[in-house]
Amino acid sequence: MIIPAIYSTVVTQIHTSQYDSIITNVGTANQINQIAKVDIPNELWEIVNGKKDFYTGKPYGMVQSIFDGIDEMQINTKSRENKQKLDVAFRACTTLRRNVQLLEAQIKNGCSVTENEAQLEEIRTITALFSDIMQDFILAETESADRTNASIKKSSLVLSFLQVVIILFSLAVSINGYIIVSKSIKQPLKDMQSLSTEISQGNLEARVNVPDVEELSPLAKNMNSMAEQIDILLKKNIEEQRNFQKAEVKALQAQITPHFLYNTFDTIIWLAEQEQTEEVVKITKAFSNFLRISLSRGHEWITVQQELDHIRNYLTIQKIRYNDILNYEINVNDELADLKMIKLTLQPLVENAIYHGIKNKRGRGHLNVNVDYLDESKQFIRFSVKDDGAGFTPERLAEVSQELESGSEDAEKLSSVYGLYNVNKKLKLYYGEKTEGLQIESEHRKGSTISFIIPVVVAEEVNV
């Protein structure tokens, strides 16, 4: 009876060591991935903006912590394939450090902000590549855990066989011995075997009760810990993918705003040359407020009032530019002013109405923005932007609606409705199943109405 106890202890210690190494590696990989993907770009962004310098900032310390983490994982990793991945990560980190040094040299040499931001973008590309390598490494470590799990199953079967032999032998000596061994060892092994089977089949919420057997309790605890850690890692990976999609939306948004900035500056210059001082002050103030709300100190959630102020500033600028063709009206329920919403969802719709609706018709156009509760329950808010411009042909309306529904990213097809695509994707990312996205109603040569519905959100429900 001593043999299975020794066997169980040895196997438990081996698997405990393997799991500890895997969990340590996964934890370290997540930590340095966070540093590379988020902390370093943020630190360098503050340096480029002049908030810090390379003496008060800690970019090199962060890079060194990544090297230290890679060295630690090299020691703990037994897989040759995983060591190769870490070698690639080491080279990527070396490239990252070299580019940070290049950015420091550019700043010291007084290079322009554009050059510094271009170098910072190169660094972001490297950190994104490093993050992908770390995700591959984490996946490989998870697969190692799965193989270890299979080894546990095999060990459990062997141990079960030994226990059966012992039970048969014990029957010749004492029925009582058979009962004790059966209850204290056989059942926990079956439970752990069942647990390992459920984990291998994808049920990561399964757990086993820790037995009172000293040799088996560490194995049971480690199996429970393994299932929990894998579940956490998978959920984190899903969240990271969601964050990546949000970052993609921000990138799309950044692509569609420059032409408005250029045109606004051209208008200010033209008004200044014409010595229209009051108009210059008016458009400059509106432009300043427009940018302030657009940035919002990095916050994604703003109040309905701020969103409406944002489009008022935008329409003030456009009214000055297109005075002969544009009239607008904004109607809003005052009760909605302090409720929260995702920022920059109305402005692209207003921009689309002006550039693809009103500008393409003859004569003066009218634009109406309406914001009110959907119904008397006051649980949802409806936003609509209506124009009497050129409108969509039935064929084009069907095509655009299909592209928004399917989430197509064909740049050529979306070139005229990038703003609508961006808003539709943002609504579905942030509100999920609580919104149906953009709804378009249009009649050719008579105008269009674009609307969306979102749930009521108060300030306490969001992390601005």
Phi, psi and omega in degrees: 000344178287329185302308181295329178296316178296316180300315180298318181297315181297312181298320179299315181296320179298311181291326176299316179297318180296315180293319178300318179296316181296312182296319178298315180297316180296316178298315179296318180298318178296321182295310182287334175296319177297318180297313184290319188279328187242305190295313182295311178301321179295318180297315180290328177297318178294326177292314179298324180283352178090004179286332178223172169231180185289350179270321178275334177281175184229039182296321182289326176296322178294317179298319180295323179296329176293315177301317180298318179296320178296318178299318180297318180290327176300322180291318186280336186279130179260339183284131179295320179298317179293325177296323177295320177299320179292328175297318177296318178297322179296317179293321178297321179292324176297317177297321178299314180298321180296321179289327175296319177296322178295320177297319178298319179295320179298317181295318179296326181277001176075030178296161183291161178299323180298317179294320180294320180292325177295320178293321178296323178295324176298319178296320178297322178297318179295317180294327177293320177296318179298320179298320178297320179297317180296323177296319176297320180295317179298318179297318180296320178295322178296321177295325175297321177297322179295320178294322176297323178298319177297325178294324178297317179300316180297316179296323179296321179295317178299315181296322178298320179297317178297322181294323178297317178300316180296321180296316179298320178293322182292333178300327180290337182263310185199129174298325180298320178297321177300315182297315183297311181297318181300315184286323188276339185236313187298314183295314177302322178295319177296320179298315180292325176296317177297320179298313180298325178293316180296319179297316180296336179269002174102000178273089185276357177266357179290143178220158178241143176291134181288120182285165178275004179279121186301323183285335185261337184299319177299321179296316179296317179297318181292324177294318176298317180296318179300313181299319180294315181295318178297319178298316179298316182296319179295319179294321177296320180296319177298318179295321179295322177296322178295317178297324178297320178295322178296320178296324178296321177298317179298323179294319177299319180297319180295333182284337187259359182263336186304320184298326178294319179298314181299313182297323180295314178298320177299320179295317179299316179298316181297316179296321179296319179295329177276001180059034175270076189301315183297320179293324177297315179297317183296312182289325179293318178296317178296320180294320179298314179294324178300313180292322182299316180287325179300318180282313177049034180054032178084359181285143178268336183252130175227173179280161176300323179299317179295320178298320178290322175299324180298314180285333174298316178297318180297315181290329175299316179295313182292328178296321178293320181288320185240049186301328186280345186236356190234125166235146179217160179214136180241120179243126184217143174283119185300339180293342186270355191305318187265002178286155185263149176207162175291133186286161173060042175258333182274321186303316178298328178290319177295316179300317179298319180297323181286308189284328184250357179244288187293319182293339182264014176241164178270139178088183184285139179252157181237138182231130180237129175247123182236134179226120181200168174298147179293318180206189185290343179291339178057037177257345180225153179243137178249127176249134178219144176236116185242136176224161178250038183276209187292330181071175179262145167289156179304322180293315181292322179299316179295322181293314180295316180299320179294320180294320178292322182291319184276347181074031180299142179242025178290109185301323182294317180291325186270001188304326182267350181229032179302319181298316179296316179300317181297313180296316181300317180292319180296316179301316183287330178290316187272328183255347177060229184283357181279357177221151177262005181081201184284140174242127184244127172238130184206148174229127186303130179069006179239346177123178184219155172229121178246127185221163172208157182237133178230156178287155176291128179230125177264166187302325185291344185270355183233153172260093185297000000 
